[in-house]
Amino acid sequence: MNKPLFQSPGDKKKLESTVELTPRFDSNGLITAVVTDYESGELLMVAHMNDEALARTIETGQSHFWSRSRQELWHKGSTSGTTQQVHEIRTDCDQDAIWLKVSVSGANATCHTGMPGCFYRRIEIAGGKTRLVRDAIDPLFDPAEIYGNKT
C-alpha cells in the first residue's frame, strides 16, 4: 500500500482554522475538484483527484486528476493538447473539495466533447417536460480526431 502524500485531517474544527493542507478524501480516496477559468471565472469542469493527482498538480502547476472510468492518473491535456495551467488552488472550509483556477492552452476546449467547458447544456422545464438545451456554441475540435473511439 502506498504511503499517503498528505497528513490525515483529524478534527473537523481544526480543519477550519489550520494553515496545513490536510485534504479530506472520501472512502474511495478521492476529493472533488472544481475547475474555473482564471480570467472569466467560468465553470469549466468538475473532476476528482486522489492524493497523487493533487500532489502532481501542486508540484507541476498543471491539472492532474483521477479518472474513475479508466482507474488511472490523468494529466489534463496529455492526449488532446488542451492543458490547464493552474494559477490558484483553493480548498473549502473543511477541505473536502478543491477549486482550481486555470488558463487553458491549445484549442481552449476543456471538455472531451470539444466544447470550451463541460457545462454547455442547461436544464429547461416547459409544458411539464424537462429537457436539455445546448448553448449556441460549436465544438472547438473534433473528438474523433483526437481520441478516436476512446471517448
ZAVEXSE-110302 format. One record per atom (N, C-alpha, C): y, x, z. Coordinates in steps of 0.001 Angstrom, whole numbers, plus 500000, padded with zeros to 6 digits. Example, Ala and Ser with C-alpha at 12.3 -4.5 7.8 and 13.67 -1.06 7.14 Angstrom:
! ZAVEXSE-110302
494310513190507800
495500512300507800
496700513200507800
497750512850507080
498940513670507140
500030512900507870
! end
This chain:
! ZAVEXSE-110302
498800500847500000
500000500000500000
501245500879500000
502215500504499178
503449501268499091
504300501059500327
504968502119500737
505893502038501866
507143501282501413
507612500298502195
508836499565501821
510021500514501670
510859500233500691
512023501075500440
513205500713501336
513156499515501919
514243499050502768
513709498718504148
514532498886505138
514197498588506528
513996497088506707
513114496705507618
512885495297507935
514153494699508534
514511493474508127
515775492910508565
515875492590510054
514775492214510679
514845491897512103
515611490623512396
516399490640513433
517138489491513953
518146488939512943
518091487609512708
518980486974511733
520451487123512118
520772486987513382
522165487114513824
522695488514513517
521831489517513701
522221490890513401
522483491064511908
521695490367511075
521873490437509623
523282490048509209
523857489095509909
525164488556509542
526316489486509886
526060490518510688
527146491407511081
526862492884510827
525640493221510432
525294494622510245
525958495220509009
526104496531508998
526579497247507816
525397497847507054
524189497624507542
522972498132506915
522437497126505904
522029497627504735
521363496775503761
519914496619504195
519573495410504632
518215495092505064
517810493760504428
517539493773503115
517271492525502396
516057491784502927
516150490458502904
515052489584503347
514268489131502127
513225489865501789
512350489497500691
511454488351501139
511087487469500207
510233486335500556
508780486780500737
507891485838500943
506482486150501200
505801486821500010
506401486713498818
505880487395497628
506548488750497408
507402489143498352
508096490418498235
509277490390497288
509839489182497060
510930489030496098
512194488494496749
513313488788496102
514606488263496509
515288487740495243
515990486617495339
516687486030494196
517910486868493859
518101487100492560
519266487850492079
520052486981491102
521302486766491410
522214486016490553
523062487047489807
523213486869488493
523940487834487676
525106487136486986
526305487679487178
527501487134486535
528212488234485755
529030487807484793
529846488740484025
530957489288484917
531124490596484885
532091491271485756
533523490794485517
533891490589484267
535270490214483959
535521488720484034
534655487908483408
534913486469483330
534370485695484527
533377486260485220
532736485548486319
531686484557485857
531462484451484538
530488483503484003
529084483831484503
528354482782484886
526967482940485303
526127483288484088
525416484415484149
524602484872483028
523127484558483210
522603484816484395
521174484625484600
520843484636486086
519644484166486388
519066484259487724
517687484872487537
517371485866488336
516077486539488234
515612486889489642
514582487700489716
514055488121491010
513918489632491046
514049490182492241
513893491617492449
512876491847493549
512063492887493386
511290493373494521
512050494572495074
511503495248496083
512259496345496688
512510497477495694
511545497760494806
511727498827493828
512813498477492808
512849497219492350
513879496801491398
515268496916492012
515408496511493260
516700496625493933
517083498090494105
516145498913494521
516427500340494708
516827500998493389
516111500687492310
516445501276490997
517800500798490493
518123499541490756
519435499025490367
520531499796491085
520361500007492375
521341500754493162
521438502196492664
520292502830492413
520257504243492002
520820504472490605
520517503582489660
520869503824488256
522151503148487800
522571502105488523
523741501345488087
523450500409486927
522153500215486629
521739499253485608
520765498273486242
520767497037485728
519948495981486305
518457496214486074
517701496069487150
516235496077487121
515761494848487874
514687494245487402
514165493040488024
512652493118488097
512055492144488780
510611491996488794
510280490790487937
509468491001486913
509041489909486050
507862489201486711
508072487965487127
506980487202487743
505917486851486721
506310486613485466
505324486239484452
504484487438484012
505107488604483894
504367489791483457
503846490633484621
504324490315485839
503937491068487037
504224492559486877
505478492851486468
505867494251486303
507370494424486482
507740495647486820
509140496009486912
509743495960485513
510997495528485427
511629495281484147
513055495802484190
513368496758483320
514732497264483155
515403496379482123
516376495598482515
517030494643481618
517610495381480422
517153494981479238
517645495571478009
516769496669477441
515691497027478128
514845498112477621
514214497765476279
513983496490476012
513433496069474722
514544495597473788
515452494770474302
516481494147473455
517682495046473202
517907496027474056
519095496867473935
520324496288474595
520214495099475173
521362494469475839
521270494744477337
521610495970477697
521538496392479094
522697495816479898
522537495875481202
523573495390482109
524044496553482980
525299496929482822
525917497954483674
526445497250484922
525966497653486067
526328496998487321
527644497571487842
528603496693488086
529894497093488651
529951496843490146
529242495806490585
529284495460492008
527997494746492378
527503495060493570
526332494383494125
526747493781495450
526453492503495612
526748491806496863
525471491177497394
525471490894498677
524395490110499270
525022489006500095
524288487935500314
524827486819501087
524708487117502576
525148486168503396
525272486380504838
523971486776505518
522846486202505109
521582486555505758
520682487401504860
521276488011503852
520636488998502987
519342488510502324
519330487238501908
518156486756501180
518475486422499726
519628486895499242
519996486763497835
520901487935497467
520819488332496207
521623489424495672
522483488870494548
523711489367494453
524625488982493382
525055490248492659
524745490320491362
525159491445490547
526310491023489647
527372491823489618
528472491621488683
528330492718487637
528109492314486372
527728493265485336
528577493143484075
528540494212483281
529002494187481892
527763494317481034
527682493512479987
526519493519479102
526856494339477858
525955495247477488
526159496061476288
525290495542475156
525388496169474016
524563495771472872
525086494485472267
524200493538472053
524568492271471408
525311491330472348
525534491737473582
526192490906474595
525425489628474898
524142489620474616
523295488465474907
522429488810476107
522534488033477158
521723488266478343
520375487575478249
520334486417477631
519112485617477592
518150486107476513
516860486023476798
515851486426475818
515842485517474588
516558484398474656
516666483495473501
517748483957472534
518486485003472905
519595485480472086
520931484897472478
520933483985473432
522170483361473879
522920484303474828
524247484150474918
525028485023475787
524571484977477253
524194483809477721
523680483634479074
522536482638479047
521822482549480154
520646481669480218
521000480204480453
522224479922480852
522621478548481191
523439477940480051
522824477789478883
523507477298477693
523280475811477449
522630475117478393
522428473663478280
522880473002479577
523439471825479434
523852471059480611
523035469770480666
522871469248481841
522136468003482040
523125466851481973
522841465891481113
523684464703480997
522835463467481219
523461462469481810
522799461189482031
523592460137481273
522928459478480346
523590458441479549
522604457301479339
523053456103479620
522199454932479429
520939454991480273
521046455587481457
519897455681482355
518883456753481964
519199457535480928
518284458590480491
518916459961480726
518076460886481105
518515462257481336
518124463103480135
519056463932479674
518738464822478559
519521466114478701
519068467114477967
519759468396477929
520625468454476689
521864468919476859
522797469054475755
523180470525475654
522936471088474496
523182472513474265
524656472761473984
525189473858474534
526559474265474235
526684474559472745
527883474459472234
528134474673470809
528318476165470513
527285476933470806
527301478364470505
525972478733469860
526017479773469057
524818480241468376
524265481471469084
522970481714468950
522392482944469500
523062484170468875
523137485243469633
523750486482469161
522740487411468494
521443487113468669
520402487836467957
519188486930467802
518311487308466891
517089486556466645
515987487119467542
515516486346468526
514494486849469448
513219487323468743
512846486701467645
511631487101466924
511756488529466393
512974488926466006
513187490289465514
513078491322466639
513452490932467829
513452491856468962
512101491876469669
511582490697469971
510405490576470819
509128490226470066
509229489806468825
508060489319468113
507600488025468755
506339487925469119
505800486719469746
505675486859471262
506407487796471875
506255488062473306
507094487168474195
507977486328473640
508857485525474493
508226484240474925
! end
